[in-house]
Amino acid sequence: MSKNNKKNMRNKEVRRKKRAYAYLRKSPNKFTDNTSIEKQLEEIKKYCEENDIELVDTFTDDLKSGKSFEGRDGFKEMYNNVIRSKDNVDYIIVFKQDRISRDTLDTLYIMKRLNSLGKHLISIKDNVNTEDPASKILVHILALVAELEREFINMRTFSGMEKRAEEGKFLGGKVYGYKTVNKELVVVPHEVEVVKFIFKKYAIEKWGYKKIASYLNIQGIKTKNKQHWTINAVKTILQNQIYIGNTKWRGKYQKGQHEKIIEIPLWNLAQETMKTRSYKQEKVHPGSYPLSGLLKCPECGSSMVQGNSSSKYKYYQCSKNKNSGKAACSSNLVKKEYAEETILLELNNFFQNLNLAPYIKSATDSLLCFELEPLYKEAEKIDKEIKHINKKMETVMDLLDDETVPFDDKVFKNRLLGYQEQLNKQKLKLEEINTQIRFKKRQTSNEIIAYSVKNFSDLYEVLSDEERKSLCHYIIKEIHIFKEENTKQRKIKSIIYNFSPDNLSLV
């Protein structure tokens, strides 16, 4: 090969066409400058054509925040490709610098890493190319601006709602008696009549929550969510200040712009009535109902709960009937004493010939694992946060040592102290969680488990009301009742356990 040919080849190598990756990101926040992905790509392609740059590949993170790199798979893939020199690119090109990050330190770290590899960042809209030493100062300023803008975005989101609240505007949700039209509350006439009915019956005629709910259900009137009325639904109506023209924001009420439904005198009378009835009534029949939720109504299949019974006669009652009245279902009462004695006898029979100790130990260990899992996850999360803070501190220290990066020494040292404070707090939290983990991992006493299994009836008797209920719910899934018209004839039909003798190993 001639000398001239060799020289020409060397010149071609020297004049190799520059290569680039394009990075596109659209923010999920409506308050940002949200240039579309398509427009960003169009501007980058145009820039490459005008500057004789080969666009090798495009990486996109659509609707991803610039606060951090978490969840931004497109950026991570592109950055790793650059670090590994996969496509031998010279530039990362973005439409605007804050597409990379809205965190000052992250942006400066990326710029420094790229420059150390002989790669550069180009931001079209900001007219930045870090090949130019003067651009490094501009990158620093723009990164600070992006971080400030991120804080302002959060403030605008919050202040937007605060402004609407201060103006007495509705902030969203479903309210019986109103509908939302263009974000404003408009009364619904037929629902307004129901709201007025509830207030008048409660405040003037002294009806109770249950009686009001039952009457509405008998009339076929449904709630906003097309459900039967319940005690809680009625109480919510009576406590909602929106009906006297107020709106609520951060626990405080202010005058709203919507039309009120209830006049102040009627509202005040309802609140006074509620106040006089709000004292805690002493139970007529003390004690818990351990089978609440397990017994199923033979008519509608709903759970059965503590019934409205006397001190002498205690029953389980259909929850739908108790909350919504006979329009929803019949009471289908089951005697409390009969039900609980029968279930205890059945449990004794069920466990009599079983070697339960190893299975209860297994269940205890499983419960322990269940309790430990969120603690382990929290510890892992805090550990990652500690590593992240350490990385930020290392970045600050690297930048302090970098004479090419302009900075305010006091500002950076204050930031370093702030990170140290965060680090100390996270380490303290981690130690507290690790203490909880060590406490929960103490060995369960096999002797206690063995005694409890052998003396099941004795164990049940010494348990508190809440412990009895927990035990029954752990062992039993459902209890079905025969459908009979007479309460005395209404007996237990079947018991469905959470496990069977054949699959005890799964407990």
Buried (B, 14 or more C-beta within 10 A) or exposed (E): EEEEEEEEEEEEEEEEEBBBBBBBBBBEBEBBEEBEBEEBBEBBBEBBEEEEBEBBBBBBBEEBBBBEBEEBEBBBBBBEBBEEEBBEBBBBBBBBBBBBBBBBBBBBBBBBEBBEEEBBBBBBBBEBBBBEEEBBEBBBEBBBBBBEBBEEBEEBEEEEBBEBBEEBBBEEEEBBBBEEEEEEBEBBEEBBEBBBBBBBBBBEEEBEBBBBBBBBBEEEBBBBEEEBBBBEBBBEBBEBBBBBBBBBBEEEEEEBEBEBBBEEEBBEBBBEBBEEEEEEEEEEBEEEBBBBBBBBBBBBEBBBBBBEBEEEEBBBBBBBBBBBBEBBBBBBBBBBEBBBEBBBEBBEEBBEEEEBBBBBBBBEEEEBEEEBEEBEEBBEBBBEBBEBBEBBBEBBEBBBEEEEBEBEEEEBEEBBEBBEEBBEEBBEBBEEBEEBBEEEEEEEEEEEBBEBBEEBEEBBEEBEEEBBBEBBBEBBEBBBBEEEEEBEEBEBEEBEEEBEEEEBEEB
